[in-house]
Amino acid sequence: MGITQQICETMNGIAYEDLGADCVDRVKRLIKDGLAVAVAGADQTPIKIAVAQIAEYGAKPRSSVWGHGFKTSPVYAALVNGMATHVLDFEPMWSPPTHSVSPTVPVAFALAEAYGYSGRQIVTAVAKGLEIQGRMQYAGDQYVPEELPFHPPGVSGVVGAAVTAGHLLRLNTDRLRHAIGIAGSRMGTLLANIGSMTKSTHCGHAGACGLDAALLARRGFTANMDVFEAHKGIIETFYAKGFDEQRFLAYGKPYRVVDPGHAIKLFPSQYATHFAITAGLDMHAKAGDARHTRRVEIRGPVMNYIDRPAPVSGLAGKFSLQYTAAAALLDGSVKIDTFTDKRRFRADMVALLGKIRLTQDASIPNDLHDMRIEITVEMEDGATHHVVCKGPKGTWGMPPLRDEDHRVKLQDCFSRVLSDRRVDEVLASLDRIERQSADGVRGILRLIAGNKKTSKAKSK
């Protein structure tokens, strides 16, 4: 028996009761986070463009486009809602690094709204979709961002979406093997597009393509049933440096969402920049007004993709160690509006960026578990300050993020659309998502899916 068949049989043998309380609790937290950042991201320019495109397709209205007041097909809804979940770079981070929420949560809710699935079914489907992505990245030992050949959600995310959909569509083992085989031919995303609008499509297309693969397989569409181990298959093509089959087949033992767990992002930017932000915030508290800075030195590992001394836009600033550190130094906070063009090109930011020098030190590990960022600031009065960040709040090896800290993020994201009363209602419903009927799930979606220009006013 090949590993594709083995993994599919394992997944199809798992029911909600097999997940365990810890896994369920963590998946619920990720669902809340995913929906919140999607709602906050729905009014970003890339999503507005995608929404206009989707609206022209005239698909049968089955699943909501969150925040825009209309419905489309489940596949198109998964596409644009997945983009919205990822566009702010605010959804949780995983180890090895990938974005597992945006290709799975929108798929589960698109199908639930269209066909009527309960919250318990959603939790189980998302748990399975998250786990297969984690197992793929873990088996491929893809810990070092600088060494990745592809943006991970465009690889493992397509399979994660197919598995999520496969659970809800009740695909048997052979149909699931076909779905993953179809998904395998839809993989691949270029890291060159990080810092552009196209990056958000990596997760949106992963969800849409995986969902479409599962729907096709349900109708009898076929593919290579052993696509992981096949010649020129997934492993040989996307994990050419090595793939530990035992790690892969240890699916759910334990679930990766439990061990090593996930990191909830507190800042809407690429995760390695959170080290620079945390150091910058500490420096802001220590050194005071950054406008009186003479020079700033940032020292960190070799990460060329986030060495952007003069990002071309606020969006590109999400992937700049220099910009994120400068924002923290100047403002004492890093929020969604930090990454607008208006903030990027304000005079104080332009001036401070000109004073920052980044040293990439090959002796510093460049994986998210062991890396560090150091910031040294010399003030105009000659005073010098130094701080080191070995990990942002809630990351692996650090104290876990408290529920109350996470709730601040959730409320901030949801309140961009909903009144405080409606935010409380949504969060209370999501806290008991596993007890929601299909109608209860649709009720949650009605709260977040209205037109963004009117839903906050209507909910008062």
C-alpha positions as CSV (number, residue, x, y, z in Angstrom):
1,M,0.0,0.0,0.0
2,G,1.4,3.4,-1.0
3,I,1.6,6.4,1.2
4,T,-1.2,8.2,-0.6
5,Q,-3.6,5.4,0.1
6,Q,-2.4,5.1,3.7
7,I,-2.8,8.7,4.5
8,C,-6.3,8.8,2.9
9,E,-7.4,5.8,4.8
10,T,-6.1,7.3,8.0
11,M,-7.9,10.6,7.4
12,N,-11.2,8.9,6.5
13,G,-11.0,6.9,9.7
14,I,-11.0,10.1,11.9
15,A,-14.2,11.4,13.4
16,Y,-14.9,14.5,15.5
17,E,-14.7,12.3,18.7
18,D,-11.1,11.2,17.7
19,L,-9.7,14.8,17.6
20,G,-9.5,15.3,21.4
21,A,-10.4,18.4,23.4
22,D,-7.1,20.1,23.0
23,C,-7.1,19.8,19.2
24,V,-10.8,21.0,19.0
25,D,-10.0,24.0,21.2
26,R,-7.1,25.1,19.1
27,V,-8.9,24.6,15.8
28,K,-11.8,26.7,17.2
29,R,-9.3,29.5,18.0
30,L,-7.9,29.3,14.5
31,I,-11.4,29.5,13.0
32,K,-12.1,32.6,15.0
33,D,-8.8,34.2,14.0
34,G,-9.3,33.3,10.3
35,L,-12.8,34.8,10.1
36,A,-11.7,37.9,11.9
37,V,-8.7,38.7,9.7
38,A,-10.8,37.9,6.6
39,V,-13.4,40.5,7.6
40,A,-10.7,43.0,8.3
41,G,-9.0,42.3,5.0
42,A,-12.2,42.4,2.9
43,D,-11.9,46.1,2.1
44,Q,-8.3,46.0,1.0
45,T,-7.7,47.0,-2.6
46,P,-6.6,43.6,-3.9
47,I,-9.8,42.1,-2.5
48,K,-12.0,44.8,-4.0
49,I,-10.4,44.1,-7.4
50,A,-11.0,40.3,-7.0
51,V,-14.6,40.9,-5.9
52,A,-15.3,43.0,-9.0
53,Q,-13.9,40.2,-11.1
54,I,-15.9,37.5,-9.4
55,A,-19.1,39.5,-9.5
56,E,-18.8,39.5,-13.3
57,Y,-18.7,35.7,-13.6
58,G,-22.4,35.5,-12.7
59,A,-22.1,32.2,-10.8
60,K,-25.1,30.6,-9.1
61,P,-25.3,32.3,-5.7
62,R,-24.6,29.7,-3.0
63,S,-21.8,31.0,-0.7
64,S,-21.2,34.5,0.7
65,V,-18.4,36.8,-0.3
66,W,-17.6,38.0,3.1
67,G,-18.1,41.7,3.7
68,H,-19.5,42.5,0.2
69,G,-23.1,41.6,0.4
70,F,-23.5,39.0,-2.4
71,K,-23.1,35.3,-3.0
72,T,-21.3,33.3,-5.7
73,S,-20.3,29.7,-6.2
74,P,-18.5,27.9,-3.3
75,V,-15.3,27.7,-5.4
76,Y,-15.3,31.5,-6.1
77,A,-16.2,32.3,-2.5
78,A,-13.3,30.1,-1.3
79,L,-11.1,32.0,-3.7
80,V,-11.9,35.6,-2.7
81,N,-12.5,34.8,1.0
82,G,-9.2,32.9,1.1
83,M,-7.5,36.0,-0.4
84,A,-9.2,38.2,2.2
85,T,-7.9,35.9,5.0
86,H,-4.4,36.2,3.8
87,V,-4.2,39.7,2.3
88,L,-3.2,41.4,5.6
89,D,-0.6,38.7,6.4
90,F,-2.4,38.5,9.7
91,E,-3.5,34.9,10.0
92,P,-1.7,32.4,12.2
93,M,1.8,31.1,11.5
94,W,2.9,27.5,11.6
95,S,6.0,25.5,12.2
96,P,7.4,24.7,9.6
97,P,6.2,28.0,8.2
98,T,3.1,28.1,6.0
99,H,-0.4,29.7,6.0
100,S,-2.7,26.8,6.7
101,V,-5.9,28.7,7.8
102,S,-6.6,30.7,4.6
103,P,-6.8,27.6,2.3
104,T,-9.1,25.7,4.7
105,V,-11.5,27.8,6.8
106,P,-13.0,29.6,3.8
107,V,-13.5,26.3,2.0
108,A,-15.3,24.8,5.0
109,F,-17.6,27.7,5.4
110,A,-18.3,28.1,1.7
111,L,-19.5,24.4,1.6
112,A,-21.4,24.7,4.9
113,E,-23.4,27.7,3.6
114,A,-24.1,26.1,0.3
115,Y,-25.0,22.5,1.4
116,G,-25.8,22.9,5.1
117,Y,-23.1,21.5,7.4
118,S,-22.9,21.8,11.2
119,G,-20.2,23.5,13.2
120,R,-18.9,20.1,14.4
121,Q,-18.5,19.0,10.8
122,I,-16.6,22.2,10.1
123,V,-14.3,21.8,13.0
124,T,-13.5,18.2,11.9
125,A,-12.9,19.2,8.3
126,V,-10.7,22.1,9.2
127,A,-8.7,20.0,11.7
128,K,-8.0,17.4,8.9
129,G,-7.1,20.1,6.4
130,L,-4.7,21.8,8.8
131,E,-3.0,18.6,9.8
132,I,-2.2,17.4,6.2
133,Q,-0.5,20.7,5.5
134,G,1.5,20.5,8.7
135,R,2.5,16.9,8.0
136,M,3.6,17.8,4.5
137,Q,5.8,20.7,5.6
138,Y,7.2,18.7,8.6
139,A,8.0,15.7,6.4
140,G,9.7,18.0,3.9
141,D,11.7,19.6,6.8
142,Q,10.9,23.0,5.3
143,Y,11.8,25.1,8.3
144,V,14.1,27.8,6.8
145,P,12.1,30.4,4.9
146,E,15.2,31.5,2.8
147,E,15.5,28.0,1.5
148,L,11.9,27.4,0.3
149,P,11.6,26.8,-3.4
150,F,7.9,27.7,-3.4
151,H,5.5,29.8,-1.2
152,P,4.2,26.9,1.0
153,P,0.4,27.5,0.9
154,G,0.5,27.2,-2.8
155,V,1.8,23.7,-2.4
156,S,0.4,22.1,0.8
157,G,-2.5,24.4,0.9
158,V,-4.1,22.9,-2.2
159,V,-4.0,19.5,-0.6
160,G,-5.3,20.9,2.7
161,A,-8.3,22.4,0.9
162,A,-9.0,19.2,-1.0
163,V,-8.9,17.3,2.3
164,T,-11.1,19.8,4.1
165,A,-13.7,19.6,1.3
166,G,-13.3,15.9,1.0
167,H,-14.4,15.4,4.6
168,L,-17.5,17.5,4.2
169,L,-18.4,15.9,0.8
170,R,-17.9,12.5,2.3
171,L,-15.4,11.3,-0.3
172,N,-14.5,7.6,0.2
173,T,-10.8,6.7,0.2
174,D,-10.5,6.3,-3.6
175,R,-12.3,9.5,-4.3
176,L,-10.1,11.3,-1.9
177,R,-7.0,9.9,-3.6
178,H,-8.3,11.2,-6.9
179,A,-9.0,14.6,-5.3
180,I,-5.5,14.9,-4.0
181,G,-4.2,13.7,-7.4
182,I,-6.1,16.5,-9.1
183,A,-4.9,19.0,-6.5
184,G,-1.3,17.9,-7.1
185,S,-1.5,19.4,-10.7
186,R,-2.6,22.7,-9.3
187,M,0.3,23.4,-7.0
188,G,3.1,26.0,-7.2
189,T,3.5,29.6,-6.2
190,L,6.4,31.9,-6.8
191,L,8.1,33.6,-3.9
192,A,9.0,36.4,-6.3
193,N,5.5,37.7,-5.8
194,I,5.8,38.2,-2.1
195,G,5.2,41.9,-1.4
196,S,2.7,42.3,-4.2
197,M,-1.1,41.9,-4.5
198,T,-0.5,38.5,-6.1
199,K,0.7,37.0,-2.8
200,S,-2.9,36.9,-1.5
201,T,-3.9,34.8,-4.4
202,H,-1.5,32.0,-3.3
203,C,-3.9,31.1,-0.5
204,G,-7.1,32.0,-2.3
205,H,-6.3,29.9,-5.3
206,A,-5.1,27.1,-3.1
207,G,-8.5,26.9,-1.4
208,A,-10.4,27.3,-4.6
209,C,-8.3,24.7,-6.5
210,G,-8.5,22.2,-3.7
211,L,-12.2,22.6,-3.3
212,D,-12.7,22.3,-7.1
213,A,-10.6,19.1,-7.1
214,A,-12.8,17.5,-4.4
215,L,-16.0,18.5,-6.2
216,L,-14.6,17.0,-9.5
217,A,-13.6,13.8,-7.7
218,R,-17.1,13.5,-6.2
219,R,-18.4,13.5,-9.8
220,G,-16.0,10.8,-10.9
221,F,-13.1,12.8,-12.3
222,T,-9.9,10.9,-12.0
223,A,-6.2,11.5,-11.4
224,N,-3.1,9.6,-10.3
225,M,-4.3,7.9,-7.2
226,D,-0.7,7.6,-5.8
227,V,0.3,11.2,-6.5
228,F,2.5,11.7,-3.4
229,E,4.9,8.8,-4.2
230,A,4.5,8.7,-8.0
231,H,7.4,9.4,-10.4
232,K,7.3,13.2,-10.9
233,G,4.6,13.3,-8.2
234,I,4.3,15.7,-5.3
235,I,7.3,14.5,-3.3
236,E,9.7,14.3,-6.2
237,T,8.6,17.7,-7.5
238,F,8.0,19.8,-4.4
239,Y,10.1,18.1,-1.7
240,A,13.1,17.1,-3.8
241,K,15.6,17.7,-0.9
242,G,13.9,14.9,1.2
243,F,10.6,13.8,2.6
244,D,10.3,11.8,5.8
245,E,7.5,9.3,5.2
246,Q,7.3,8.3,8.8
247,R,6.7,11.9,9.9
248,F,4.0,12.2,7.2
249,L,2.2,9.0,8.1
250,A,2.2,9.9,11.8
251,Y,-0.8,12.0,11.0
252,G,-2.6,13.1,14.1
253,K,0.0,11.6,16.5
254,P,-0.2,14.2,17.8
255,Y,-1.9,16.8,15.7
256,R,0.5,19.6,14.6
257,V,-2.0,22.2,15.9
258,V,-1.3,20.7,19.4
259,D,2.4,20.1,19.1
260,P,4.3,22.3,18.3
261,G,1.1,24.4,17.9
262,H,0.6,27.6,16.1
263,A,1.5,31.3,16.6
264,I,-1.3,33.8,16.6
265,K,0.0,37.0,14.8
266,L,-0.4,40.2,16.7
267,F,0.9,42.3,13.8
268,P,-0.3,42.2,10.2
269,S,3.0,41.4,8.5
270,Q,5.4,38.6,7.5
271,Y,6.2,36.6,10.6
272,A,10.0,37.1,10.8
273,T,9.4,40.9,10.8
274,H,7.6,40.3,14.2
275,F,11.0,39.9,15.7
276,A,12.0,43.3,14.4
277,I,8.7,44.8,15.5
278,T,9.0,43.4,19.0
279,A,12.5,44.7,19.3
280,G,11.4,48.1,17.9
281,L,8.6,48.4,20.4
282,D,11.0,47.6,23.2
283,M,13.3,50.2,21.9
284,H,10.5,52.8,21.5
285,A,9.8,52.3,25.2
286,K,13.5,52.6,26.1
287,A,14.8,55.3,23.8
288,G,11.7,57.5,23.3
289,D,11.1,59.8,20.3
290,A,12.7,58.1,17.3
291,R,12.7,61.4,15.3
292,H,15.8,62.2,17.4
293,T,17.7,59.2,16.2
294,R,21.1,59.5,14.6
295,R,21.4,56.0,13.3
296,V,19.8,52.5,13.6
297,E,21.5,49.2,13.1
298,I,19.5,46.0,12.7
299,R,21.3,42.7,13.0
300,G,19.6,39.5,12.1
301,P,19.9,36.3,10.1
302,V,20.3,36.0,6.3
303,M,16.7,36.6,5.0
304,N,17.1,38.3,1.7
305,Y,13.4,38.3,0.9
306,I,12.7,40.7,3.8
307,D,15.7,42.9,3.2
308,R,13.8,45.9,1.7
309,P,15.4,49.2,2.8
310,A,13.0,51.3,0.7
311,P,9.8,49.3,0.2
312,V,7.9,50.5,-2.9
313,S,4.6,50.6,-1.1
314,G,2.9,50.2,2.3
315,L,2.0,46.6,1.2
316,A,5.7,45.8,0.4
317,G,6.5,47.2,3.9
318,K,4.9,44.1,5.4
319,F,8.0,42.2,4.1
320,S,10.7,44.7,5.2
321,L,12.6,44.3,8.4
322,Q,13.6,48.0,8.0
323,Y,10.1,49.3,7.6
324,T,8.5,47.3,10.3
325,A,11.2,48.2,12.8
326,A,10.9,51.9,11.8
327,A,7.2,51.8,12.3
328,A,7.6,50.3,15.8
329,L,10.2,52.9,16.7
330,L,8.2,55.8,15.5
331,D,4.7,54.9,16.4
332,G,5.0,52.6,19.4
333,S,2.5,50.3,17.7
334,V,2.1,48.3,14.4
335,K,-1.5,48.0,13.1
336,I,-3.4,47.4,9.8
337,D,-3.1,51.1,8.8
338,T,0.7,51.0,9.4
339,F,1.0,49.4,5.9
340,T,-0.8,52.1,3.9
341,D,1.1,54.1,1.3
342,K,0.1,57.2,3.3
343,R,2.1,55.9,6.3
344,R,4.9,54.5,4.2
345,F,5.7,57.9,2.5
346,R,5.2,60.3,5.4
347,A,8.2,62.5,6.0
348,D,9.2,61.0,9.4
349,M,9.2,57.4,7.9
350,V,11.2,58.4,4.9
351,A,13.8,60.1,7.1
352,L,14.2,57.2,9.6
353,L,14.5,54.6,6.8
354,G,17.4,56.6,5.5
355,K,19.2,56.1,8.9
356,I,18.7,52.3,9.1
357,R,21.4,49.8,8.2
358,L,20.7,46.1,8.2
359,T,23.4,43.5,8.7
360,Q,22.6,40.0,7.8
361,D,24.8,37.8,10.0
362,A,25.2,34.2,8.7
363,S,26.1,33.1,12.2
364,I,22.5,33.8,13.4
365,P,20.1,30.9,12.7
366,N,17.5,31.8,10.1
367,D,14.7,29.5,11.1
368,L,11.8,30.9,13.2
369,H,12.6,28.7,16.2
370,D,16.1,29.9,16.8
371,M,16.6,33.2,15.1
372,R,16.9,36.6,16.8
373,I,16.9,40.3,15.8
374,E,19.0,42.9,17.5
375,I,18.5,46.6,17.2
376,T,21.0,49.3,18.2
377,V,20.0,52.9,18.2
378,E,22.3,56.0,18.6
379,M,20.4,59.1,19.6
380,E,21.3,62.7,18.5
381,D,22.5,63.4,22.1
382,G,25.0,60.5,21.8
383,A,23.1,58.0,24.0
384,T,23.1,54.4,22.7
385,H,20.5,51.7,23.3
386,H,20.5,48.0,22.4
387,V,17.7,45.5,22.5
388,V,17.4,41.8,21.4
389,C,14.2,39.9,20.4
390,K,14.5,36.1,20.5
391,G,10.8,35.6,19.8
392,P,7.5,37.6,19.7
393,K,4.8,37.1,22.2
394,G,3.1,33.7,21.8
395,T,5.6,32.1,19.5
396,W,7.1,28.7,20.0
397,G,9.1,28.4,23.1
398,M,7.6,31.6,24.6
399,P,4.7,31.9,27.0
400,P,1.4,31.1,25.2
401,L,-0.8,34.0,24.1
402,R,-3.5,34.7,26.6
403,D,-7.2,34.5,25.5
404,E,-7.7,38.1,26.5
405,D,-4.8,39.3,24.3
406,H,-6.2,37.3,21.4
407,R,-9.6,38.8,22.0
408,V,-8.2,42.3,21.6
409,K,-7.1,41.3,18.0
410,L,-10.4,39.7,17.2
411,Q,-12.5,42.6,18.4
412,D,-10.3,45.1,16.5
413,C,-10.7,43.1,13.3
414,F,-14.4,42.4,13.6
415,S,-15.2,46.0,14.8
416,R,-14.1,47.3,11.4
417,V,-17.4,46.0,10.2
418,L,-19.7,45.3,13.1
419,S,-20.9,47.1,16.2
420,D,-19.6,46.0,19.6
421,R,-22.8,44.1,20.3
422,R,-22.6,42.2,17.0
423,V,-18.9,41.5,17.6
424,D,-19.8,40.0,21.0
425,E,-22.5,37.9,19.3
426,V,-20.2,36.6,16.6
427,L,-17.5,35.7,19.1
428,A,-20.0,34.0,21.4
429,S,-21.3,31.9,18.5
430,L,-17.8,30.9,17.4
431,D,-16.9,30.0,21.0
432,R,-19.5,27.2,20.7
433,I,-19.1,26.5,17.0
434,E,-19.0,22.8,17.6
435,R,-22.6,23.0,19.0
436,Q,-23.9,25.0,16.1
437,S,-26.4,23.5,13.7
438,A,-26.2,24.1,10.0
439,D,-28.7,27.0,10.5
440,G,-26.5,28.3,13.3
441,V,-23.5,28.3,11.0
442,R,-25.4,30.2,8.4
443,G,-26.5,32.7,11.0
444,I,-22.8,33.5,11.8
445,L,-22.1,34.0,8.1
446,R,-25.1,36.4,7.8
447,L,-23.5,38.6,10.5
448,I,-20.1,38.9,8.7
449,A,-21.2,38.7,5.1
450,G,-23.2,41.9,4.7
451,N,-22.2,44.9,2.7
452,K,-19.3,46.6,4.5
453,K,-20.7,50.1,4.0
454,T,-23.9,49.3,5.8
455,S,-23.5,46.3,8.1
456,K,-22.0,48.2,11.0
457,A,-24.8,50.8,10.9
458,K,-27.5,48.2,10.6
459,S,-26.1,46.2,13.5
460,K,-26.4,49.0,16.0
